[in-house]
Amino acid sequence: MKNTKEIKPILTALYCINFLGNKDEDIDKILKYAFNSIFDCNTNLLTLACVGRTKEQALPEILQILHEDTNYKGDVK
């Protein structure tokens, strides 16, 4: 993999989008496993950051993370 430093912000964005959208339990389990096994951390703080928000409210911050910490220049809907 070329840019392994991009893994954490990408997984963070995916976790938040999944949490705030139509939550898929299988994706949730895989993402929690990835955070635990790759970064030796859990998703508790991400969950707290998402609670009480809608996907539309969080998308600007999610895109900011992606644009600042990755080479991703697209948009998320």
C-alpha positions as CSV (number, residue, x, y, z in Angstrom):
1,M,0.0,0.0,0.0
2,K,1.4,3.4,-1.0
3,N,0.0,5.7,1.7
4,T,-0.7,3.7,4.8
5,K,-1.0,7.0,6.8
6,E,-4.3,7.5,5.0
7,I,-5.8,4.3,6.5
8,K,-6.9,5.8,9.8
9,P,-8.7,8.9,8.4
10,I,-10.4,6.8,5.7
11,L,-11.6,4.2,8.3
12,T,-12.7,7.1,10.5
13,A,-14.8,8.6,7.7
14,L,-16.3,5.2,6.9
15,Y,-17.1,4.5,10.5
16,C,-18.9,7.9,11.0
17,I,-20.8,7.6,7.7
18,N,-22.0,4.1,8.6
19,F,-22.9,5.1,12.1
20,L,-24.9,8.2,11.0
21,G,-26.5,6.6,7.9
22,N,-28.3,3.3,7.7
23,K,-26.0,1.5,10.0
24,D,-24.9,-1.9,8.7
25,E,-23.9,-4.1,11.6
26,D,-21.5,-6.2,9.5
27,I,-19.6,-3.1,8.4
28,D,-19.6,-1.8,12.0
29,K,-18.0,-5.1,13.2
30,I,-15.4,-5.0,10.5
31,L,-14.5,-1.4,11.2
32,K,-14.3,-2.0,15.0
33,Y,-12.0,-4.9,14.3
34,A,-9.8,-2.8,12.0
35,F,-9.4,-0.1,14.6
36,N,-8.7,-2.6,17.3
37,S,-6.2,-4.7,15.4
38,I,-4.5,-2.1,13.2
39,F,-4.4,0.9,15.6
40,D,-4.9,-0.9,19.0
41,C,-7.7,1.5,19.8
42,N,-11.5,1.3,20.0
43,T,-14.2,3.4,18.5
44,N,-15.7,4.9,21.7
45,L,-14.6,8.4,21.0
46,L,-15.8,8.3,17.4
47,T,-19.2,7.0,18.6
48,L,-19.4,9.9,21.1
49,A,-18.5,12.4,18.3
50,C,-21.4,11.0,16.2
51,V,-24.1,10.7,18.8
52,G,-26.9,13.3,18.4
53,R,-25.8,14.3,14.9
54,T,-27.2,13.7,11.5
55,K,-25.1,12.6,8.5
56,E,-25.7,16.0,6.9
57,Q,-24.4,17.8,10.0
58,A,-21.3,15.7,10.2
59,L,-20.4,15.5,6.4
60,P,-18.5,18.9,6.3
61,E,-16.2,17.7,9.1
62,I,-15.8,14.2,7.6
63,L,-14.8,15.8,4.2
64,Q,-12.4,18.1,6.0
65,I,-10.7,15.1,7.6
66,L,-10.5,13.4,4.2
67,H,-9.2,16.4,2.3
68,E,-6.6,17.3,5.0
69,D,-5.3,13.9,5.8
70,T,-5.6,12.0,2.5
71,N,-5.3,12.6,-1.2
72,Y,-9.1,12.1,-1.6
73,K,-10.5,15.1,-3.4
74,G,-14.0,13.8,-4.1
75,D,-17.3,14.5,-2.5
76,V,-19.5,12.3,-0.2
77,K,-23.3,12.3,-0.4
